[in-house]
């Protein structure tokens, strides 16, 4: 995972170079993914029963704080260069993408569950068919037809 500060530097450089926000989707997505990842990593380590190391907890906390600071700097940069409405548009796009990702993950989990269920059903049907054929062969041999 990319560091939030590195991702912020890429976004800041693109904005300083005069790129429009709508043309920076890759940079912004990388930045927000890095920030979200840092926050989630801290929450995961904080709630883990194995996270007894103060150094590890401090590391994730520092990365979380860096992500928060970088988001604040991005807000200031966008508001100062493009205006508050551009930042609001960015937040709306971010929320929409988060909803789309959650829906896609939910759909992928649903499809995986359906595939697992279909596979289990096919295996059971195959086993029952083999059992029936085996039983039929045994009966035919017993009766002397084979």
C-alpha positions in Angstrom: 0.0 0.0 0.0 1.2 3.5 -0.9 2.0 5.9 1.9 -0.6 8.7 2.2 2.1 11.4 2.2 3.6 10.0 -1.1 0.1 9.9 -2.6 -0.5 13.5 -1.4 2.7 14.7 -3.0 1.5 13.3 -6.3 -1.8 15.0 -6.0 -0.3 18.3 -4.9 2.2 18.2 -7.8 -0.6 17.6 -10.3 -2.7 20.4 -8.9 0.3 22.7 -8.9 1.0 21.8 -12.5 -2.5 23.0 -13.4 -4.3 19.7 -13.9 -8.0 19.8 -13.5 -9.5 17.8 -10.6 -11.6 15.7 -12.9 -8.5 14.6 -14.9 -6.7 13.4 -11.7 -8.8 10.4 -10.9 -5.9 8.0 -10.7 -3.9 10.3 -8.3 -6.9 11.1 -6.1 -8.1 7.5 -6.0 -4.6 6.5 -4.9 -4.5 9.2 -2.3 -7.9 8.3 -0.8 -7.1 4.6 -0.9 -3.9 5.3 1.0 -5.7 7.4 3.6 -8.5 4.9 4.1 -6.0 2.1 4.3 -4.0 3.8 7.0 -7.1 4.5 9.0 -8.4 0.9 8.6 -5.0 -0.5 9.5 -5.0 1.4 12.8 -8.5 0.3 13.7 -7.6 -3.3 12.8 -4.5 -3.2 14.9 -6.2 -1.4 17.8 -9.0 -4.0 18.0 -6.7 -7.0 17.5 -6.1 -9.3 20.5 -2.6 -9.8 19.2 -1.7 -6.1 19.0 0.1 -5.8 22.3 3.2 -4.1 20.9 3.2 -0.4 21.7 5.6 0.3 18.8 3.2 -1.3 16.3 0.2 0.6 17.7 2.2 3.9 17.6 3.2 3.2 14.0 -0.4 2.7 12.8 -1.5 5.7 14.8 1.1 7.9 13.3 0.1 6.7 9.8 -3.5 7.4 10.6 -2.6 10.9 11.8 -0.5 11.5 8.7 -3.5 10.5 6.5 -5.8 12.9 8.4 -3.3 15.7 8.1 -2.8 15.0 4.4 -6.6 15.1 3.8 -6.7 18.4 5.5 -3.9 19.8 3.4 -5.6 18.5 0.2 -8.8 20.2 1.3 -6.9 23.5 1.8 -5.1 23.1 -1.5 -8.3 22.4 -3.5 -10.3 25.1 -1.8 -7.5 27.7 -2.4 -6.9 26.7 -6.0 -10.3 25.6 -7.3 -12.8 26.8 -4.7 -15.0 25.2 -2.1 -17.5 23.9 -4.6 -14.7 21.8 -6.3 -13.8 20.3 -2.9 -17.5 19.5 -2.3 -17.7 17.9 -5.8 -14.7 15.8 -4.9 -16.2 14.6 -1.7 -19.5 13.7 -3.5 -17.5 11.7 -6.0 -15.6 10.0 -3.2 -18.9 9.1 -1.4 -20.4 7.8 -4.7 -17.4 5.6 -5.4 -17.4 4.2 -1.9 -21.0 3.3 -2.3 -20.3 1.7 -5.7 -17.4 -0.3 -4.2 -19.5 -1.6 -1.3 -22.2 -2.6 -3.7 -19.6 -4.3 -6.0 -18.1 -6.2 -3.0 -21.6 -7.2 -1.8 -22.4 -8.5 -5.3 -19.1 -10.3 -5.5 -19.8 -12.0 -2.1 -23.3 -12.9 -3.3 -22.0 -14.4 -6.5 -19.3 -16.3 -4.7 -21.9 -17.8 -2.3 -24.1 -18.8 -5.2 -21.2 -20.4 -7.0 -20.3 -22.3 -3.8 -23.9 -23.5 -3.4 -24.1 -24.5 -7.0 -20.9 -26.4 -6.8 -22.0 -28.2 -3.6 -25.3 -29.1 -5.3 -23.6 -30.4 -8.4 -21.2 -32.6 -6.3 -24.2 -34.0 -4.3 -26.2 -34.7 -7.5 -23.1 -36.4 -9.0 -22.6 -38.5 -5.9 -26.2 -39.6 -5.8 -26.1 -40.5 -9.5 -23.0 -42.6 -9.0 -24.6 -44.2 -6.0 -27.8 -45.0 -8.1 -25.8 -46.4 -11.0 -23.6 -48.4 -8.7 -26.6 -49.8 -7.0 -28.3 -50.6 -10.3 -25.2 -52.4 -11.5 -25.0 -54.4 -8.3 -28.7 -55.4 -8.6 -28.2 -56.4 -12.3 -25.2 -58.5 -11.3 -27.1 -60.1 -8.5 -30.0 -61.0 -10.8 -27.5 -62.4 -13.3 -28.1 -59.9 -16.1 -24.5 -58.8 -16.1 
